[in-house]
């Protein structure tokens, strides 16, 4: 076993909570569960082992995988899974991330998406690895709730899903978020953490501006995406 690399076939859910999410929501991708010698016996372990039996996932005991894969001293369970996508669908609402570069940010956005029940994520490359264990950990397992499709350009995404209502979030947006009405099926589009969306997106759909005070220069990407998701789904709950 080696440290995770992007080109690997499998990735890892580090921790018992993430492993539970894997086994509950993406059992078809689960390959093995590793259990550390310090994992305490009790109800949580019993539930985990029972779920492994139900999902026909083998269990391996030992500390070596943890020394290789995890930098966290309190990580006593690892779920190994095959990297594979459930593709987004045309009738669903999408979050589109254009060239995201930070694993923690992507994972946090995944968690917000699951929280607001917008479960279709589109990633435009180049981008951070959506299956990096850091991304999986930051998502708190929300990655296993999502449908994900990856495109190498926004134009190819638009061709595959034409006729959608597009809402790029840009500083020169035509409408403020408080004025916006999101018509389904919609795509909420966000740019890179450092540069945002290029000006070419001013010609795409309806540009949206999230207004804020002069006390800050800008909102970070996960917060902006979470605010947008709240606004877009406020009539759904």
Secondary structure, DSSP 8 states (H G I E B T S, - for coil): -----TT-SEEEEESHHHHHHHHHH-GGGEEEEEE-TT---SHHHHHHHHHHHHHT-EEEE-SHHHHHH---TT--EEEEEE-------TTS-EEEEES---HHHHHHHHHHHHHTT--EEEEESS---TTSHHHHHHTTTGGGG-EEEEESSHHHHHHHTTT-EEEEB-TT-SEEGGG----SSEEEEE-BTTTBS-GGGGGSB--EE----TTSS---HHHHHHHHHHHHTTT--
